[in-house]
């Protein structure tokens, strides 16, 4: 069974999602050809997104490394990126069985009326496996590893239900969709609290500029495409150690600017494929539920946040925050994590932030600044146990180079999923409070489940 699930995970999201969507479409009454086409659109969307994020990583990574070398930025925790975190997650006993275990829990909660979300975003189950794997290596207990993963899964389902309406209202074309991805949902409470606090800050509470407003206010400079080119050129200039180097590297710097602009322009177009593939499934699901249960019953399809990372505000704020996060890593006292590879995933921080800031660029940036500053400390604190897990996986799977930490670094880490407040709460509860922490996590989770069940009943009445 372990080998079977490893094989399924090894297919990747681009292959898994078309298969899942085709089967799901046929099961809810869509013609096979239409279901297959929807699934293929989603698969092509994942391929395109992988190509674009790969372009971002390949273009930005070496330049940021030059910036680190030029300014002598010496931090001890190496950024292994999400591929290493996913390898650690899935190459353990917890990761091997995470899909059937979590799907079973999802089914039970649906039958009991404790959730409305059907989480088919199987690829991102690695987030649940990740926290489970870290706790497993920390405690030496598979049972505690599954405990951490299951707690994370249930809390995420409740948060997906809680935020679904707001998510659907903000993002067009997302009716019937929720986001049961713990990395994104972990930042939602920060967005809610910080956005409310900013209402009382003079000056900031009067600023209401979204991405479209930036275009009107700043003209050409407000376009995400142009902004991407400008920031790419600035980063390219920072990677030069003299004025002569700036002149010599003009072609490379301009090339980086164009590539950053390309990322900003192409991501929204690619995410349009997700929506096109999702629409027939979403409509058929709503019709089936209405036919079987009437208007009172409502279910959500839990999907990947990749659907909406092409929002203009997400692109603008993410690109602005990439160099700022690097500066934060150097200036924050006590931080030992040097973010490089993880910066390409900055877009995912804002998926559940924007519905609460209403796409306000300034407020979204402030929220991002706060959560990234805190997230750097989370990664630093989790690094010893993450490193232990990575070393164990590297010994068991020497062919997996993603989990190898360079000798010049003392430890490894990743912004995704280690910087999420949700992952750190579960990790810290188990590490520092042990049995008391486990009891508190159970009480928190059960309280959220009961509250969610009562809310569902109230809305159905």
N, C-alpha and C positions, 0 to 999 in steps of 0.2 A: 504493500500500500504506500509505503514511504517513497519507493521508486516511482510509482504511478503519479503521485502528486508532484514530485520533483519534475517529472517529465511534462506535466500539464503547465506548471509554472514556467518551465524552460521555454515554452512556446512564445511567451511574451504577450503583452497586451494587444499588439497589432494582429495576432493570430487568434488569441483567446476571445476577444470581444466580438469579431464577426461570427464565430461559432455560437457563442452565447446568445447573441442577438437573433441569429437565424432560428435557433431552437425556441427561444422565447417568442419570437414572432409567430411561428407556426402554432405554438401552444395556445396563443390567444386569438387564433383565427385568421391571421394574415396569410395570404397566398405565399407559397414557398419562394417564388421568384422575387416578390416584393420584400419579404423578410431577408432573403439573401442579399439583395441590393442594399437594404438599410444597414445590415451588418458589415458589408464591404465598405460602405461609406465611412463607418466608424473606424474600421481597420485602417483605411487609407489616411484618415485623419490622424491616427496615432503614428503612422509611418512619417507623414509630413511633419508632425510636431517633433518627432525624434530627429529628423533631418535638420530642422531649424534650431532646436536646442543644442544639437551637436555642433552646428555652425557657431552658435554663441560661445559654447565651451571651448571649441578649438581656436577661435579667434581671440577670445578674451583671456583664456588661461595663460598662455605664454607671456602676454603683455603684462598682466597683473603680477606674474612671477618676476618679470624684470623690475617692476616697481618695488617689489619686496626686496630684491637684491640691491637695487640702487640706494634705497633709503635704510638698508640694514634692519629690516623688520624681523626680529627674532622672537618667535613664539614657539612653544614646545609641543602643542597639540596639532598634528597634521590633519588637514581637511581631506578625508577620504571620499567625500561625495556620497550621494544616495546609492550608487551601485554597490559600494562596500557595505552600506547599512542593509541593503536588500539581501546581499549574499550572506551576511551574518544571520539575518532573519530566517531565510529559507533553508540554510544548510545546517539546521538543528532539528531535533525531534519535534520541538514546538512548531517550527515553521512547516515541517512536512505534513502535519495534520491540521494546520490552522484553518484551511478551507472547509473541510467537512464539519469540524467542531463549530466554527462560527456560523456556517449555514444552518446547522441544526439549532443553534441558539436563536438565530433570526426567525426560523420557522416557529419555534415554541412561543416566542414573544408575539409573533403575528397572530397565532391561534388564540393566545390569551388576551389579545387586544391591548398589548403594552407598547406596540410600535406600529407605525404605518409604512415604514421603509423596508423595501425588499432590496437588500444590498447586493447588486450584481457586479459591482466594481471589484472583481476577484483579484486583479493584479495588485491593487493597493492594499490587499490583505497583509502585505508584507509589513505594513506599519504596526499592525497588531502583533505579528510574529516577532517584530524587532524588539518591542518592549518586553515581550515574553522571553525572548532569547537572552537579553541582557540580565533579566532577573534570574533566569535559569543558571547562567554562568556565575552570577553573584552569590546565589544561595546554594548551588549544587543540587537543586531539586527541580525535576521536570514538572511536578505538581504546582509548585509556586510559579514556574514559568507560564504554565497554562492559566493560572489564576490571574496574573498580570495582564495577559493577552485578552482574556474573557472580560475582565473589568473594563479594559480600554474599549473593547468592541461594544459592550452594552451602553456605556456612557456615550459613545459616538452615535449610536442609533438614536438615542433620546435627543441628542443635540441636533441631529439631522432632521428629526421631526419638528423640533422647536423652531428651527430656522427656515424650514421649507417654504412657508408662505412668503416670508420676507425675501428669500432668495428668488422665488418665482416672480414676485412683483418687480424686483429690480432688474433682473436679466430677462430680456424678451425671448419668447420662444421656449421657455423652460417649464411650462405647465406640467404638473405631475412629477417633477424631478426634485430630488433632495441630494445633498452631498454628505455621505457617510464616511468622509475621509478625516481621520483624527488630526492630521497636521493642520488642515484648514480650520476645522472646528475648534481647535485649541486656542486660536487667536480671537475667536468671536467675542468672548467675555471682555477681553481688553478693548476691542473696538467699541463695544457697547458702553463701557465705563468711561473710556477716554473721550469718546465723542460727546457724551453727556457732560463731562467736566469742561470741555472746550466751549460749551454753550455759555459758560460763566466767565470766560477769558475775554476781556475787552480787546477789540481789534480783530482777533481771530474769529470771534462769533459773528462778525459781519462779512467775513470773506466766504463767498460761496461760488467757487470756480471749479467746474468739472472739466473734463477733457474737451468738450465742445465749447465751453466758455473760454478755455485757453486759446482755441483757434480764433475766436472772435476778438479776444482782448490783445493777443500777441501776433495775430496774423500768421504769416508763414512760420515764425519761430514757435508758435503754439502747436504746430502739427507734430504728432508723434514721430513720423518719418524723419522730419528735419531735426527734431530734438535728439533722436537716436544718432543721427550723423554727427551732430555737434558734440554730444557726450563721448562718442567713440573717438573723435579727434582729440578731445581734451585728455582722455585716458591714454591715448597714443603719445601725446606730448609729455605726459607725466613719466612715461617709460624711457625718456631720454635723459641722459646725465649731463648734457651740455647743449648750448645753442647750436653748435656744429652738428651734434647728433640729431637735433630737431630738423635741421635742414636736410641732412643725409637721409633721414627716415620719412621724408614727406610722402613718398609713394605708399609706404606701409601704413602710415598714419591715416592718410586719406582712404586707403583700402579698409582699414578697421572701421572708420566712420561710415562708409557705405554698407559694410556688413551689419553694423549695429542698426542702421536705418532699415536694412532689409529684414532683420528680425522683427522690428517694430511694425513693419508693413505686412509681412507675410503671416505672422501668427493669427491675426484676426481673420484672414482669408481661409486659413487652414481650419480654424475652429468652426467656421461655417459648415464644413463637411460633417462635423459631429452633429450639428443641429439638424442638417438635412437627413442624416441617417437615423437620428433619434425621433424625429417628428412622427413617422408612421407608427412606430412602436408605442409612443406616448399616447397618441390619439386612440389607437386600438385598445390599449389598456384601460383608458378612462371609459370608453364605450362598453367594454366587457364588465367592468365594475358597476357601472350605472345600470346595466341590464340585469345583473345578478343580485345586486344589493340595493339598488335605488340610489338616490342622490345623497343619502346620509353617509354611506360608506365611501371612504377615500383612502387610496394607497399611493405611495410614492415609489418611483423607481430610483434606487440609489446609484448614482453615476459618478464617474471620475470628474474632478474639478477641471480637468483639461478642457472640458466643454466651454468654459467661460474665461480662460486666462487671456483671451484676445481682447478683453475690454480695454478701451483706450486709456482709462485712468490707471488700470493695473500696469499697463506697459510703461506709461510715463513715470509713475512712482517707483516701479521696480528698477528701471534703468537709473533713476536718480539715486536710489538707495544703494546700488552696488558699490560705487566708490566710497559713499558715506559709511557703509558697514565696515569696509576695510580700514578706514580711519578710526572708527569706534574700537575695532579690535586692538589697535595699537595704543589708544589713549586710555581705555578703561582699566583702572587698577585691578589687578588680580586675574584678568582674563589671560588665558594661555592658548586660545584657539585662533588660528590664522585661517580665515575663510577664503578659499579660492575656488575649488571645484564646485562647492555647494551654491555659489552665487548665481549660477545659471538657473537654479530653481526658485529664485526670488519671486517669480510671478505667482507662485502658489500661496504665498503668505496672504495675499489680498483678496482671494476668492470670496471669503466670508466676512471680510472687513468692509468692502464696498457697500453691501446692502445696508450697513449701519451708519456709514458716513455719507450715504446717498451719492457716492461717486465723487465727493469733494476731494480735490487733489491735495490741498494743504492738510486737511484733517487725516486723510489716508496716509500721507507721508509722516505725520506726527505719530500716528499709531504704529506704522512700520518702524520708525526710529526707536520707539519705546520697546516694542517686542523683540527687535533685533538686539538691542543692548542687553535685555534680560536673557534672550536666547543664547548669547555668547557665553554667559555665565553658566547656563544650564548645560551646554556642551562641555565646558571646562570641568564642571563637577561630575558629569557622567563619564568623562573620558577614561578613567582607570578601568571601570567595569566594561565599557565598550571595547577597550584595547584588549582586555582579557578574553572577551568573546571573539574578537577578530583573530587573535593569536591561535585560539583553539580551532577555529574554522580553517585557518591557514595551514595548520599542521595536519588536519584531517583531509583537506583538499588542496594540496600543493599546486595544483594546476590553476587555481583561482587566484590570479594576480591582483584582483581588486581589493583583497583584504590584507595585502602586504603593506606594512608601515615602513617608510624609509628609515634607515639607521640613524640619520641625523635628528630625528624627532623622538621624543620620549613616549608619546601616546598618539592615538588617532581619534577622530570625531567627525561629525557631520551635522550640518544645520537641519537636514531632513533625516530623521524625525526627532533627533535628540534635542533640538531647540524648542520643541513644542511644549507649552505649559502642561498640557494633558499628559504627555509622556513623563515629564519630570515629576509631576505630582504622584503618579503611580510609582515611579522609581524611588523617589525620596521617601514615600510612605513605607515601602518595603525595606529600604536600606537603613534608615535612621530610626524608624519606630517599630519595625518588624511586626510582631503579632498585633500590637495596638494599631499600627498603620494599616494592616490587613483588615482589621475589624472596622476601622473608620472608612476604608475604601468600600467595604461591603455595605455599610450603613448609607454612605453617600449614593452608591449605585442603586440600592433598593429604594431609597427615597426618591430618586429621579425616575425610576421605573413606575412606581406607584403614582407619582404626580403626573407623569405622562399618560398613564392609563385613565386617570380621572379627567384629564384635559380632553382626551379622545372621546370619552363617554359624553362629556359636556357638549362638545361640538356636534356629535352625532344626534343628540337630543334636539 
